[in-house]
Amino acid sequence: EKAIALLEVQAMVTAIVGLDAMVKAADVKRSLVTVVVEGSVSAVQAAAEAGKAAAAQVGPVKLCEVIARPHPQIMKFLRTDPV
């Protein structure tokens, strides 16, 4: 049977250190890393474009999407801090 592990952190360096430890500790495959930012639609669009361009310079970008006005039920899965 297959399983997945989810490690949620608030900083990219923390995520990299955690992922590095995970793949060194057991016979597992690394998966995609997802980064979420939140703000006004225009700010998020600008951030997404800048992030995609910067990330593409060092590795493959699998997806970069902006979801304007996401449903509150979706946001509860993406947010760990109180609104």
A tleap script that builds the chain and sets N, CA, C and O, in Angstrom:
source leaprc.protein.ff14SB
mol = sequence {
  NGLU LYS ALA ILE ALA LEU LEU GLU VAL GLN
  ALA MET VAL THR ALA ILE VAL GLY LEU ASP
  ALA MET VAL LYS ALA ALA ASP VAL LYS ARG
  SER LEU VAL THR VAL VAL VAL GLU GLY SER
  VAL SER ALA VAL GLN ALA ALA ALA GLU ALA
  GLY LYS ALA ALA ALA ALA GLN VAL GLY PRO
  VAL LYS LEU CYS GLU VAL ILE ALA ARG PRO
  HIE PRO GLN ILE MET LYS PHE LEU ARG THR
  ASP PRO CVAL
}
set mol.1.N position { 0.830 -1.192 0.000 }
set mol.1.CA position { 0.000 0.000 0.000 }
set mol.1.C position { 0.864 1.241 0.000 }
set mol.1.O position { 1.955 1.252 0.571 }
set mol.2.N position { 0.377 2.275 -0.636 }
set mol.2.CA position { 1.080 3.557 -0.687 }
set mol.2.C position { 0.574 4.469 0.411 }
set mol.2.O position { -0.552 4.324 0.886 }
set mol.3.N position { 1.403 5.397 0.802 }
set mol.3.CA position { 1.033 6.415 1.785 }
set mol.3.C position { 1.726 7.711 1.404 }
set mol.3.O position { 2.679 7.705 0.625 }
set mol.4.N position { 1.254 8.808 1.945 }
set mol.4.CA position { 1.918 10.087 1.767 }
set mol.4.C position { 2.107 10.726 3.138 }
set mol.4.O position { 1.365 10.443 4.079 }
set mol.5.N position { 3.095 11.578 3.232 }
set mol.5.CA position { 3.315 12.353 4.454 }
set mol.5.C position { 3.252 13.823 4.073 }
set mol.5.O position { 3.788 14.227 3.041 }
set mol.6.N position { 2.611 14.604 4.890 }
set mol.6.CA position { 2.522 16.044 4.675 }
set mol.6.C position { 3.260 16.744 5.804 }
set mol.6.O position { 2.999 16.483 6.978 }
set mol.7.N position { 4.176 17.626 5.454 }
set mol.7.CA position { 4.930 18.405 6.423 }
set mol.7.C position { 4.659 19.871 6.110 }
set mol.7.O position { 5.072 20.369 5.063 }
set mol.8.N position { 3.977 20.555 6.998 }
set mol.8.CA position { 3.613 21.950 6.770 }
set mol.8.C position { 4.457 22.844 7.666 }
set mol.8.O position { 4.481 22.677 8.885 }
set mol.9.N position { 5.146 23.789 7.051 }
set mol.9.CA position { 6.002 24.727 7.770 }
set mol.9.C position { 5.765 26.129 7.214 }
set mol.9.O position { 5.075 26.288 6.207 }
set mol.10.N position { 6.329 27.142 7.861 }
set mol.10.CA position { 6.093 28.506 7.399 }
set mol.10.C position { 7.273 29.152 6.694 }
set mol.10.O position { 7.162 30.305 6.275 }
set mol.11.N position { 8.370 28.481 6.547 }
set mol.11.CA position { 9.526 29.090 5.894 }
set mol.11.C position { 10.151 28.095 4.919 }
set mol.11.O position { 10.177 26.892 5.177 }
set mol.12.N position { 10.650 28.607 3.807 }
set mol.12.CA position { 11.190 27.736 2.767 }
set mol.12.C position { 12.418 26.967 3.253 }
set mol.12.O position { 12.562 25.782 2.951 }
set mol.13.N position { 13.292 27.618 3.993 }
set mol.13.CA position { 14.473 26.919 4.494 }
set mol.13.C position { 14.051 25.759 5.399 }
set mol.13.O position { 14.625 24.672 5.329 }
set mol.14.N position { 13.062 25.989 6.234 }
set mol.14.CA position { 12.545 24.935 7.106 }
set mol.14.C position { 12.004 23.777 6.271 }
set mol.14.O position { 12.227 22.613 6.602 }
set mol.15.N position { 11.299 24.093 5.199 }
set mol.15.CA position { 10.753 23.054 4.316 }
set mol.15.C position { 11.867 22.243 3.662 }
set mol.15.O position { 11.775 21.019 3.573 }
set mol.16.N position { 12.901 22.909 3.211 }
set mol.16.CA position { 14.012 22.213 2.556 }
set mol.16.C position { 14.728 21.291 3.532 }
set mol.16.O position { 15.047 20.151 3.194 }
set mol.17.N position { 14.980 21.780 4.741 }
set mol.17.CA position { 15.638 20.961 5.756 }
set mol.17.C position { 14.768 19.748 6.107 }
set mol.17.O position { 15.267 18.629 6.221 }
set mol.18.N position { 13.476 19.982 6.274 }
set mol.18.CA position { 12.566 18.887 6.588 }
set mol.18.C position { 12.498 17.862 5.474 }
set mol.18.O position { 12.555 16.661 5.736 }
set mol.19.N position { 12.377 18.313 4.237 }
set mol.19.CA position { 12.318 17.402 3.094 }
set mol.19.C position { 13.611 16.616 2.955 }
set mol.19.O position { 13.583 15.418 2.675 }
set mol.20.N position { 14.738 17.278 3.148 }
set mol.20.CA position { 16.032 16.604 3.066 }
set mol.20.C position { 16.104 15.466 4.089 }
set mol.20.O position { 16.538 14.361 3.765 }
set mol.21.N position { 15.678 15.741 5.315 }
set mol.21.CA position { 15.690 14.707 6.359 }
set mol.21.C position { 14.752 13.560 6.013 }
set mol.21.O position { 15.076 12.398 6.256 }
set mol.22.N position { 13.591 13.878 5.448 }
set mol.22.CA position { 12.610 12.846 5.108 }
set mol.22.C position { 13.160 11.873 4.066 }
set mol.22.O position { 13.044 10.658 4.229 }
set mol.23.N position { 13.758 12.402 2.997 }
set mol.23.CA position { 14.237 11.519 1.927 }
set mol.23.C position { 15.502 10.764 2.327 }
set mol.23.O position { 15.807 9.720 1.751 }
set mol.24.N position { 16.241 11.284 3.311 }
set mol.24.CA position { 17.422 10.573 3.800 }
set mol.24.C position { 17.065 9.512 4.841 }
set mol.24.O position { 17.830 8.569 5.042 }
set mol.25.N position { 15.929 9.651 5.497 }
set mol.25.CA position { 15.550 8.745 6.585 }
set mol.25.C position { 14.931 7.439 6.107 }
set mol.25.O position { 14.972 6.438 6.822 }
set mol.26.N position { 14.363 7.437 4.920 }
set mol.26.CA position { 13.646 6.246 4.468 }
set mol.26.C position { 13.612 6.197 2.944 }
set mol.26.O position { 13.953 7.168 2.269 }
set mol.27.N position { 13.196 5.057 2.420 }
set mol.27.CA position { 13.103 4.869 0.970 }
set mol.27.C position { 11.803 5.498 0.470 }
set mol.27.O position { 10.813 4.803 0.237 }
set mol.28.N position { 11.821 6.813 0.311 }
set mol.28.CA position { 10.664 7.555 -0.179 }
set mol.28.C position { 11.095 8.462 -1.321 }
set mol.28.O position { 12.277 8.775 -1.468 }
set mol.29.N position { 10.142 8.872 -2.115 }
set mol.29.CA position { 10.401 9.790 -3.217 }
set mol.29.C position { 9.981 11.183 -2.801 }
set mol.29.O position { 8.978 11.358 -2.110 }
set mol.30.N position { 10.742 12.165 -3.218 }
set mol.30.CA position { 10.311 13.537 -2.961 }
set mol.30.C position { 9.212 13.881 -3.947 }
set mol.30.O position { 9.141 13.324 -5.042 }
set mol.31.N position { 8.387 14.777 -3.554 }
set mol.31.CA position { 7.260 15.174 -4.377 }
set mol.31.C position { 7.350 16.662 -4.674 }
set mol.31.O position { 8.378 17.294 -4.435 }
set mol.32.N position { 6.281 17.203 -5.188 }
set mol.32.CA position { 6.237 18.630 -5.469 }
set mol.32.C position { 6.224 19.435 -4.187 }
set mol.32.O position { 5.735 18.978 -3.154 }
set mol.33.N position { 6.758 20.618 -4.263 }
set mol.33.CA position { 6.709 21.563 -3.159 }
set mol.33.C position { 5.789 22.692 -3.590 }
set mol.33.O position { 5.954 23.244 -4.678 }
set mol.34.N position { 4.832 23.040 -2.758 }
set mol.34.CA position { 3.869 24.085 -3.077 }
set mol.34.C position { 4.048 25.255 -2.129 }
set mol.34.O position { 4.133 25.083 -0.913 }
set mol.35.N position { 4.102 26.427 -2.695 }
set mol.35.CA position { 4.223 27.652 -1.912 }
set mol.35.C position { 2.947 28.455 -2.114 }
set mol.35.O position { 2.495 28.624 -3.247 }
set mol.36.N position { 2.366 28.948 -1.036 }
set mol.36.CA position { 1.117 29.708 -1.103 }
set mol.36.C position { 1.358 31.108 -0.557 }
set mol.36.O position { 1.904 31.266 0.535 }
set mol.37.N position { 0.957 32.118 -1.308 }
set mol.37.CA position { 0.972 33.495 -0.821 }
set mol.37.C position { -0.444 34.023 -0.884 }
set mol.37.O position { -1.266 33.525 -1.653 }
set mol.38.N position { -0.731 35.035 -0.072 }
set mol.38.CA position { -2.079 35.583 -0.001 }
set mol.38.C position { -1.994 37.105 0.000 }
set mol.38.O position { -1.107 37.680 0.630 }
set mol.39.N position { -2.905 37.748 -0.698 }
set mol.39.CA position { -2.965 39.203 -0.746 }
set mol.39.C position { -4.020 39.628 -1.740 }
set mol.39.O position { -4.874 38.831 -2.129 }
set mol.40.N position { -3.965 40.877 -2.150 }
set mol.40.CA position { -4.917 41.351 -3.160 }
set mol.40.C position { -4.653 40.624 -4.476 }
set mol.40.O position { -3.564 40.091 -4.687 }
set mol.41.N position { -5.644 40.603 -5.354 }
set mol.41.CA position { -5.496 39.890 -6.625 }
set mol.41.C position { -4.296 40.420 -7.400 }
set mol.41.O position { -3.495 39.636 -7.910 }
set mol.42.N position { -4.162 41.735 -7.493 }
set mol.42.CA position { -3.037 42.297 -8.264 }
set mol.42.C position { -1.699 41.978 -7.611 }
set mol.42.O position { -0.726 41.697 -8.311 }
set mol.43.N position { -1.632 42.017 -6.286 }
set mol.43.CA position { -0.382 41.705 -5.595 }
set mol.43.C position { -0.020 40.231 -5.772 }
set mol.43.O position { 1.144 39.896 -5.988 }
set mol.44.N position { -1.006 39.364 -5.680 }
set mol.44.CA position { -0.755 37.928 -5.833 }
set mol.44.C position { -0.332 37.618 -7.266 }
set mol.44.O position { 0.546 36.781 -7.475 }
set mol.45.N position { -0.938 38.274 -8.257 }
set mol.45.CA position { -0.538 38.062 -9.649 }
set mol.45.C position { 0.910 38.485 -9.867 }
set mol.45.O position { 1.681 37.772 -10.509 }
set mol.46.N position { 1.274 39.645 -9.331 }
set mol.46.CA position { 2.651 40.125 -9.468 }
set mol.46.C position { 3.624 39.173 -8.771 }
set mol.46.O position { 4.686 38.858 -9.309 }
set mol.47.N position { 3.257 38.722 -7.578 }
set mol.47.CA position { 4.115 37.801 -6.830 }
set mol.47.C position { 4.274 36.478 -7.581 }
set mol.47.O position { 5.374 35.929 -7.648 }
set mol.48.N position { 3.192 35.974 -8.138 }
set mol.48.CA position { 3.235 34.704 -8.877 }
set mol.48.C position { 4.150 34.815 -10.092 }
set mol.48.O position { 4.954 33.919 -10.349 }
set mol.49.N position { 4.033 35.902 -10.832 }
set mol.49.CA position { 4.887 36.088 -12.009 }
set mol.49.C position { 6.357 36.172 -11.618 }
set mol.49.O position { 7.212 35.569 -12.266 }
set mol.50.N position { 6.649 36.924 -10.554 }
set mol.50.CA position { 8.032 37.059 -10.099 }
set mol.50.C position { 8.573 35.725 -9.585 }
set mol.50.O position { 9.709 35.354 -9.882 }
set mol.51.N position { 7.760 35.013 -8.819 }
set mol.51.CA position { 8.188 33.725 -8.289 }
set mol.51.C position { 8.429 32.701 -9.374 }
set mol.51.O position { 9.408 31.956 -9.327 }
set mol.52.N position { 7.544 32.662 -10.347 }
set mol.52.CA position { 7.687 31.712 -11.455 }
set mol.52.C position { 8.957 31.985 -12.243 }
set mol.52.O position { 9.693 31.057 -12.578 }
set mol.53.N position { 9.215 33.245 -12.540 }
set mol.53.CA position { 10.416 33.615 -13.306 }
set mol.53.C position { 11.686 33.263 -12.530 }
set mol.53.O position { 12.636 32.724 -13.099 }
set mol.54.N position { 11.700 33.568 -11.239 }
set mol.54.CA position { 12.884 33.276 -10.432 }
set mol.54.C position { 13.106 31.775 -10.284 }
set mol.54.O position { 14.232 31.290 -10.401 }
set mol.55.N position { 12.027 31.046 -10.026 }
set mol.55.CA position { 12.138 29.594 -9.848 }
set mol.55.C position { 12.592 28.912 -11.133 }
set mol.55.O position { 13.368 27.958 -11.083 }
set mol.56.N position { 12.123 29.386 -12.275 }
set mol.56.CA position { 12.476 28.784 -13.559 }
set mol.56.C position { 13.968 28.905 -13.867 }
set mol.56.O position { 14.504 28.152 -14.681 }
set mol.57.N position { 14.627 29.845 -13.217 }
set mol.57.CA position { 16.072 30.002 -13.439 }
set mol.57.C position { 16.898 28.918 -12.749 }
set mol.57.O position { 18.058 28.702 -13.101 }
set mol.58.N position { 16.303 28.236 -11.763 }
set mol.58.CA position { 17.063 27.222 -11.030 }
set mol.58.C position { 16.487 25.813 -11.141 }
set mol.58.O position { 17.138 24.854 -10.725 }
set mol.59.N position { 15.287 25.668 -11.688 }
set mol.59.CA position { 14.694 24.339 -11.823 }
set mol.59.C position { 13.363 24.403 -12.528 }
set mol.59.O position { 12.855 25.488 -12.809 }
set mol.60.N position { 12.787 23.235 -12.820 }
set mol.60.CA position { 11.514 23.206 -13.528 }
set mol.60.C position { 10.350 23.677 -12.649 }
set mol.60.O position { 10.265 23.336 -11.469 }
set mol.61.N position { 9.467 24.459 -13.247 }
set mol.61.CA position { 8.243 24.911 -12.584 }
set mol.61.C position { 7.111 24.043 -13.114 }
set mol.61.O position { 6.858 24.022 -14.319 }
set mol.62.N position { 6.438 23.338 -12.240 }
set mol.62.CA position { 5.359 22.437 -12.654 }
set mol.62.C position { 4.038 23.176 -12.857 }
set mol.62.O position { 3.271 22.834 -13.757 }
set mol.63.N position { 3.768 24.179 -12.035 }
set mol.63.CA position { 2.498 24.892 -12.113 }
set mol.63.C position { 2.621 26.220 -11.384 }
set mol.63.O position { 3.274 26.309 -10.344 }
set mol.64.N position { 1.998 27.238 -11.928 }
set mol.64.CA position { 1.899 28.526 -11.241 }
set mol.64.C position { 0.531 29.092 -11.587 }
set mol.64.O position { 0.301 29.511 -12.721 }
set mol.65.N position { -0.361 29.109 -10.636 }
set mol.65.CA position { -1.739 29.557 -10.859 }
set mol.65.C position { -2.144 30.560 -9.799 }
set mol.65.O position { -1.734 30.456 -8.643 }
set mol.66.N position { -2.945 31.525 -10.193 }
set mol.66.CA position { -3.554 32.468 -9.260 }
set mol.66.C position { -5.031 32.131 -9.182 }
set mol.66.O position { -5.702 32.015 -10.207 }
set mol.67.N position { -5.532 31.975 -7.982 }
set mol.67.CA position { -6.959 31.716 -7.777 }
set mol.67.C position { -7.539 32.963 -7.124 }
set mol.67.O position { -7.356 33.194 -5.929 }
set mol.68.N position { -8.233 33.756 -7.915 }
set mol.68.CA position { -8.859 34.976 -7.395 }
set mol.68.C position { -10.129 34.612 -6.629 }
set mol.68.O position { -10.918 33.777 -7.072 }
set mol.69.N position { -10.309 35.239 -5.497 }
set mol.69.CA position { -11.485 35.043 -4.653 }
set mol.69.C position { -11.767 33.560 -4.391 }
set mol.69.O position { -12.849 33.071 -4.714 }
set mol.70.N position { -10.791 32.835 -3.802 }
set mol.70.CA position { -11.020 31.413 -3.534 }
set mol.70.C position { -12.139 31.207 -2.521 }
set mol.70.O position { -12.347 32.033 -1.632 }
set mol.71.N position { -12.833 30.128 -2.662 }
set mol.71.CA position { -13.930 29.785 -1.751 }
set mol.71.C position { -13.373 29.606 -0.339 }
set mol.71.O position { -12.294 29.036 -0.180 }
set mol.72.N position { -14.076 30.076 0.680 }
set mol.72.CA position { -13.604 29.940 2.069 }
set mol.72.C position { -13.303 28.491 2.479 }
set mol.72.O position { -12.426 28.258 3.311 }
set mol.73.N position { -14.015 27.524 1.908 }
set mol.73.CA position { -13.759 26.123 2.247 }
set mol.73.C position { -12.386 25.667 1.742 }
set mol.73.O position { -11.757 24.796 2.342 }
set mol.74.N position { -11.935 26.252 0.655 }
set mol.74.CA position { -10.597 25.938 0.156 }
set mol.74.C position { -9.548 26.557 1.058 }
set mol.74.O position { -8.536 25.930 1.369 }
set mol.75.N position { -9.795 27.797 1.478 }
set mol.75.CA position { -8.821 28.512 2.298 }
set mol.75.C position { -8.564 27.828 3.637 }
set mol.75.O position { -7.463 27.936 4.176 }
set mol.76.N position { -9.536 27.142 4.173 }
set mol.76.CA position { -9.319 26.492 5.469 }
set mol.76.C position { -8.271 25.386 5.374 }
set mol.76.O position { -7.672 25.023 6.387 }
set mol.77.N position { -8.040 24.850 4.190 }
set mol.77.CA position { -7.015 23.830 4.011 }
set mol.77.C position { -5.638 24.431 3.761 }
set mol.77.O position { -4.630 23.735 3.879 }
set mol.78.N position { -5.584 25.697 3.421 }
set mol.78.CA position { -4.329 26.365 3.098 }
set mol.78.C position { -3.800 27.242 4.207 }
set mol.78.O position { -2.646 27.667 4.162 }
set mol.79.N position { -4.606 27.515 5.181 }
set mol.79.CA position { -4.244 28.475 6.214 }
set mol.79.C position { -4.150 27.779 7.567 }
set mol.79.O position { -5.043 27.025 7.953 }
set mol.80.N position { -3.066 28.041 8.274 }
set mol.80.CA position { -2.925 27.471 9.606 }
set mol.80.C position { -3.056 28.537 10.693 }
set mol.80.O position { -3.232 28.216 11.869 }
set mol.81.N position { -2.970 29.793 10.299 }
set mol.81.CA position { -3.084 30.867 11.273 }
set mol.81.C position { -4.511 31.405 11.299 }
set mol.81.O position { -5.213 31.294 10.295 }
set mol.82.N position { -4.958 31.976 12.394 }
set mol.82.CA position { -6.306 32.538 12.440 }
set mol.82.C position { -6.418 33.723 11.492 }
set mol.82.O position { -5.461 34.472 11.300 }
set mol.83.N position { -7.586 33.880 10.908 }
set mol.83.CA position { -7.815 34.970 9.966 }
set mol.83.C position { -7.906 36.284 10.710 }
set mol.83.O position { -8.098 37.331 10.092 }
savepdb mol mol.pdb
quit
